[in-house]
Amino acid sequence: MKSKIKDFYSKISYAIIPFIIFISIVLISYWGVQLLYNHGLIQGSQYHKISLDDKVPLISEFVYIYFFTFPLGIFLFFYLAYTNKTAFYNLLITCIIAFTLSGIIYLCAETYVTRPDFEPQSFTDKFLVYTWGASNINNFPSQHCFMAFSVIIGAVTANGKDKERKMNKIFIVFAVICSILICLSTIFTKQHYCMDIVASFVIMFTIYPIISVFKIGDKVKTWQEKRTTKRLENKLNKIGKN
């Protein structure tokens, strides 16, 4: 068992630093702007609300699906790193660009969501209200939907021609279904408006094809492998000298 864990770690360790960089961008693009908003340096607007949003019901139970974004996204991130380096880098670069762009949009056109007034009855209701209190801005585009769409892209492209290992097909179906539910959860919990989902979809599925067509992920993979090989050669040379 230990040997399997060690082998798995050796094959995904290259993704740890990129993951830290990506998470840093997510935190800066979201909570950095949140900090500016809290200090009154930027103001929000509700301009992206459409009539359909008023017809979407509030379903408190979807808050659990909403938070499932994080474990699902992290697991897919490293699972893809394990199965397909090229697809991993394509997705990573897409996400970095998308989340950076969202941060710029938040700075230039801050948006918020108006939540309905209701008296929380159950634990789930109270959990949802607590979630509302955490943040009411940075809605357009939805970073939760960015994550959901990235899971779909990663799952669908994992078993492409560049794969080193095969991703489990049952997990792929599971990931796609969960990601669709996550997108729906953002509006059923009144965390986002419909246009937030549309904007996230357009951004993600515009950037990713461009990255793929220009084979950016393949180029980064080649650079990373050459860098790793060079490091290994330097270590062997030092051992040889000793």
VENQUIBEL-V464428 format. One record per run of one state. SS is the DSSP state (hx for helix, st for strand, lp for the rest). FROM is the first residue (numbers start at 1). TO is the last residue. If there is no record, write none. Layout:
SS|FROM|TO ; SS|FROM|TO
This chain:
lp|1|1 ; hx|2|12 ; lp|13|14 ; hx|15|38 ; lp|39|44 ; st|45|45 ; lp|46|50 ; hx|51|55 ; lp|56|61 ; hx|62|83 ; lp|84|84 ; hx|85|108 ; lp|109|110 ; st|111|112 ; lp|113|122 ; hx|123|134 ; lp|135|136 ; st|137|137 ; lp|138|142 ; hx|143|157 ; lp|158|168 ; hx|169|188 ; lp|189|193 ; hx|194|213 ; lp|214|215 ; hx|216|241 ; lp|242|242
